[in-house]
Each structure stands twice: as C-alpha cells, then as structure tokens.
Amino acid sequence: MIDSIEYKILSEVHRYLWHLYKKVLTLCFCIFFRSLLERCLGAESELERSRSSLIELRRKLDDSQAALHELGRENQSIQVG
C-alpha cells in the first residue's frame, strides 16, 4: 500500500512530469509554427519573383504584338504599293 509520503512524492513527480509535458508540447508547437512561417515566407518570395517574371513576360508580349502589327502594316503597304 502507498503511504501518504509516497503518495505526495508521486503526486509531485506527476505534477512535474505534466509541467514538462506541457513545455514539450509548447516547444513542439513553436517549432512547427516557425517551420510553417518559414515556408510561408519562402512561398511569398517565390510568388513575388513569379509576379515580376509575369510582368516582364507581359511587357515582352505587348512589344512583340506591337512589332507584329507594325510588320503587318508594312507588308500591306508593300503589297499595295
């Protein structure tokens, strides 16, 4: 049978282990959250690079279309003339 002193010791050990368990869970959550945050920031950087690339590609497309139209007009004026 467990006497009162042993019960108190077990109770204190249990309380301490529970405290450690909560600390470990908090630490795991912080590590997980930090990992997610780092991934989010990395994805945000990649998204910004993609946006910049898209803007540049759109500009090039607009320039190419304008040049194509100009060539079409020149070709038409050569055929008429």
C-alpha positions, 0 to 999 in steps of 0.5 A: 500500500502507498503511504501518504509520503509516497503518495505526495512524492508521486503526486509531485513527480506527476505534477512535474512530469505534466509541467514538462509535458506541457513545455514539450508540447509548447516547444513542439508547437513553436517549432512547427509554427516557425517551420510553417512561417518559414515556408510561408515566407519562402512561398511569398518570395517565390510568388513575388519573383513569379509576379515580376517574371509575369510582368516582364513576360507581359511587357515582352508580349505587348512589344512583340504584338506591337512589332507584329502589327507594325510588320503587318502594316508594312507588308500591306503597304508593300503589297499595295504599293 
